[in-house]
Amino acid sequence: MVRYIHQTDLREAGLLEPIFAQARDEYPSECCGLIVEEEGGALARIACDNLQDTMHASDPETFTRTSRTAYFIDARLIRRHADQLRCIYHSHPDHGAYFSDEDQMAAAPFGEPSFPGVSYLVVSVENGEIADSKMFVWSDTKEAFIPSESDA
């Protein structure tokens, strides 16, 4: 059985506040990053550059949104940490902490998770301040990412 990590795991590892700080610092753009499990089980945060504006500038027809409403993490970084990956996080500037249709499509483009067992944290930032945060995990029965019961 897959053991997802939850916000309590991030809090206990001292990673939740740094994620919140990154979300505030990068507002009004979306922040993004990875949580990996190191040898011995310790969790570590990898703050990522949101490349969405770069992608939008180079190909606005394919990448129609900017970093205000989307994030893009370098796939090479994700591949480098794929075996350790436990959570992908991003913020929603001036929007709620929900898993959007776009988030669902990016996380499960073929109807199943691209990264099985990986949780997704969404942080709501309203007017530059943290308003809410929710963790999402895959539900086989709903075939979608749903709010983690542990964080409800």
SVG drawing of the C-alpha trace seen along z (x, -y; Angstrom):
<svg xmlns="http://www.w3.org/2000/svg" viewBox="-15 -42 36 44">
<polyline fill="none" stroke="black" stroke-width="0.4" points="0.0,0.0 1.2,-3.5 2.0,-5.8 1.4,-9.3 3.0,-12.1 0.7,-14.8 1.0,-18.3 1.7,-17.0 4.8,-15.2 6.0,-18.5 5.4,-20.4 7.2,-17.9 10.2,-17.9 10.3,-21.7 9.4,-22.1 5.9,-23.6 7.0,-27.1 9.7,-27.4 7.2,-26.4 4.9,-29.1 7.7,-31.7 8.6,-30.7 4.9,-31.2 4.8,-34.6 8.2,-35.6 7.2,-34.6 3.7,-36.1 2.0,-37.2 3.6,-34.3 3.0,-30.7 5.9,-29.1 6.8,-25.4 9.0,-22.7 9.6,-19.1 9.7,-17.2 12.1,-14.2 12.9,-11.4 16.6,-11.2 18.4,-8.1 17.3,-7.3 13.8,-8.6 14.4,-12.3 12.3,-14.7 14.0,-17.5 12.6,-20.5 13.9,-21.4 12.6,-24.9 12.3,-25.1 12.3,-27.9 8.9,-28.4 9.9,-28.3 6.3,-29.1 7.2,-32.7 10.2,-31.4 8.0,-28.8 5.3,-31.3 7.7,-33.8 9.3,-31.1 6.0,-29.5 2.9,-31.5 0.6,-29.3 1.5,-26.1 2.1,-27.8 -0.8,-30.2 -0.5,-31.0 2.1,-32.9 3.5,-32.2 0.6,-34.1 -1.7,-31.1 0.6,-28.2 3.9,-26.6 6.5,-24.6 9.2,-22.6 12.3,-21.5 11.5,-17.9 15.2,-17.0 15.1,-18.0 12.0,-15.8 13.7,-12.9 16.8,-13.3 14.8,-12.9 12.1,-10.5 13.0,-7.7 13.0,-9.9 10.0,-12.1 7.2,-12.2 5.4,-15.5 5.1,-18.3 4.0,-21.6 2.8,-24.9 0.9,-28.0 -2.3,-29.6 -2.0,-33.4 -5.3,-35.0 -7.1,-31.7 -8.1,-28.8 -6.1,-25.7 -7.9,-23.4 -6.6,-20.9 -7.7,-22.5 -8.7,-20.8 -5.3,-21.9 -3.5,-20.4 -5.4,-17.1 -4.5,-17.0 -0.8,-17.7 -0.6,-15.1 -2.6,-12.4 -2.6,-13.1 -3.6,-9.6 -6.1,-9.0 -3.6,-7.7 -0.8,-9.4 2.4,-10.2 4.1,-9.7 2.3,-7.0 2.5,-7.6 3.4,-11.3 1.2,-13.8 0.5,-17.3 0.4,-20.3 -1.4,-23.5 -0.9,-26.7 -3.4,-29.6 -1.8,-33.0 -4.2,-35.9 -2.8,-39.4 0.7,-38.1 -0.4,-36.2 -1.0,-32.4 -4.7,-31.9 -4.9,-28.1 -3.1,-24.9 -4.3,-21.4 -2.7,-18.2 -4.1,-16.0 -3.6,-12.3 -4.7,-9.9 -8.0,-8.0 -8.3,-4.8 -12.0,-4.7 -12.5,-8.3 -9.7,-8.1 -8.6,-11.6 -6.6,-13.5 -8.7,-14.3 -8.0,-16.2 -6.1,-14.0 -8.3,-12.8 -5.4,-13.4 -5.4,-17.1 -9.2,-17.6"/>
</svg>
